[in-house]
Amino acid sequence: MFEAISLLAWFAAASGAPVPAVDPLTQPIASSRAAQWLAPVPPEKIHGNSYLVGFGGMSVALIDAGAGLVLIDGALPQAAPAILANVRQLGFDPKDIKFILSTEPHFDHAGGLAALARDTGATVVASARGVEGLRLGKHAADDPQLAYGGSWPAVTRLRVMKDGEVLKLGKAAITAHATPGHTMGSMSWSWQACEGKKCKAIVFASSLNPVSADDYRFSSAAGAPFVAGFAQSYRTMEALACDILVSAHPDNAGEGRYNAAPGACRAYADRSRKALAKRLAAEKAEVAK
Ligand SMILES: [Zn+2]
């Protein structure tokens, strides 16, 4: 009698490796925006030792510290193999990735972290609230998008960094900047990338998008810390040395995959400030009705 055997299981058996037929850490999370987020684009150098290894609608950065590599963000679970392929295409070995920095505990930026950490041996770094969310693999109880539900692969090897703390690896020194608002654990990252004596301050900014699930109100008592968080984040973004802005969602930073226009980080903060003001005004109008 003919016995059905999956192609994957056959390959696993043929190679002699104990490869599970289904990788639980890269199972796709369906989203109507996944195709746009994960539009394939070739890896690209930003400046000096810094590269983009993500997608058309989702940023992932790579920094070559000389004594190892640092990745920023992990996109969706199904994106992990393509990110590692992009790292290899640039001539780097994914096993040299020592740290993966996270901008926020949401599935679209953090879904791939567990697979990337497993496949590289890297430690995932985030704010205290970020680490909490990554360890759970789901929204925090106070997350404005909590009602959307859902979960993503949880991360186990984690390290907390505080606002202003500097991660040092080889020639790289990457500063953590708390940028709460979109989530309370959101964190942005900045560093200097040099080509000879020509150095540029690069900022990888967390999403500052004031969005929520339908019934949530930023003007509620629960929303107050988030509104205050956004205000703090605007001050931080405006004060940062910022020659080049990479936004977690590139389309929030203007045209292209990064923005090297003067004042890019100030414009980024301003865009969110206007969106939040509009949102709060709409909530107020709704109450007045
Ligand atoms: Zn988010």
Residues whose N, C-alpha, C, O or C-beta is under 5 A from the ligand:
A	BS01	ZN	H106
